[in-house]
Amino acid sequence: MMLLPKKRGHTKAEKTNSEVNLAVEAYLPNDYISDQRQKVELYKRIRQIDSLENYQEVKSELLDRFGKYPQEVANLLDISLLKNSFDESLVKSVVMRDSFITIKFDKKANDYLTGDLVFKFLSNTTMKAKVSDKNDEFKMTLDSKSVDKSEWFQQLETFAQKMAEGFDKLKKEKIKN
C-alpha cells in the first residue's frame, strides 16, 4: 500500500465554479492565434487564472509569444480573473441581460451573508442595486446603465475583488472557530 504525502497548510477552500456570462466579446481570434493546438493550450491556461499574479503572467506570455492582443483577448483575460473572484465569493452565476447584471449566490454563501456584509460589498460600486433572498437563493442585480458605459466592467471587477477578499476573511475565521 502506497502512502500519500500529507497536505500541508490549507484545507481545501470553499469555492464555486461560477458561470460568468457578460455581454462582451471574449475569445482568442484566429487572426491573433491561428494554431488550434496552441489555442486550446492557452484557453486551458486562461481558465486556470486564480490570482492577479497568474493573470499578469498569462498577459506577459501572450505579449511575448504573439504580440499585442486585441480587445477580445483582453476581455477574456479580465473575465477569467473576474470569475476567480466570484468563485471565491461562492457565486453560482453572473449573467448580464440588457443592462442588468444578476449575481446569484450558491447556498453555501448563506453561511456567511448578512445584511451588513451585503451593504459593505455594495459600497464598492455606484451601480444601482437590488437585493433579494427568496427560496434560499440570495441574488443581487446591478444596473450597468446607472454608470458611465466605460465604467461598469471596472466597477464589477472592483466589486468582485472586494467581495472575494471579504469572503476569504470570513472563511478563515470559520476555520479558526
PyMOL commands that set and color helices and strands:
alter all, ss='L'
color gray80, all
select helices_A, chain A and resi 36-47+52-66+71-88+107-111+115-122+144-146+152-176
alter helices_A, ss='H'
color red, helices_A
select strands_A, chain A and resi 19-21+91-97+100-105+128-134+137-143
alter strands_A, ss='S'
color yellow, strands_A
deselect
rebuild
show_as cartoon
